[in-house]
Structures are given as structure tokens and as C-alpha cells.
Amino acid sequence: MAAKKGLYHNINQKRKRIAAGSGEKMRKVGSKGAPTAKDFKESAKTAKKK
């Protein structure tokens, strides 16, 4: 089974779709389904070092 790409990958992919004119919008901070501060801390733990 392939590993999940991660939070930042998903955010960047959505930004690309929005820039291409998909009509989607980013979720506001605190709205249902939006990443929380905890989600960002968890993703930082597994981030690849450049």
C-alpha cells in the first residue's frame, strides 16, 4: 500500500487547481473540515528535511 502524500502536498495540489480555475475555495481557519493547528504540528513531525 502506498503511503499518503501528506497535508502540505494536498494543500499545494488544491492551490494549483484553484489557480487553474477549478472554482474551489480554500476552507477558512476553524471551519468544518479545515486542517487544525494540531494537524500542522503532526505533519511537521514527518516532514522531509531538504
C-alpha positions in Angstrom: 0.0 0.0 0.0 1.4 3.4 -0.9 1.9 6.0 1.8 -0.3 9.1 1.9 1.3 12.1 0.4 0.6 14.4 3.3 -1.1 17.6 4.3 1.2 20.1 2.5 1.0 18.0 -0.7 -2.8 18.2 -0.6 -2.7 22.0 0.1 -0.4 22.6 -2.8 -2.4 20.5 -5.2 -5.6 22.4 -4.3 -3.9 25.7 -4.8 -2.8 24.6 -8.3 -6.4 23.5 -9.1 -7.7 26.9 -7.8 -5.1 28.8 -9.9 -6.2 26.8 -13.0 -9.8 27.9 -12.5 -11.5 25.0 -10.8 -13.9 27.2 -8.8 -12.9 25.6 -5.5 -12.1 27.7 -2.4 -9.7 27.1 0.5 -11.5 26.5 3.8 -11.4 29.2 6.4 -9.5 28.6 9.6 -11.8 26.9 12.2 -14.4 25.8 9.6 -15.5 22.2 9.5 -13.0 20.0 7.5 -10.2 22.6 7.6 -6.8 21.5 9.0 -6.3 22.4 12.6 -3.1 23.6 14.3 -2.7 20.1 15.6 -2.8 18.7 12.0 0.0 21.1 11.1 2.1 20.1 14.1 1.7 16.4 13.3 2.7 16.9 9.7 5.8 18.9 10.7 7.0 15.8 12.6 7.0 13.7 9.4 8.2 16.4 7.0 11.2 15.5 4.9 14.3 17.6 5.5 15.7 19.4 2.5 
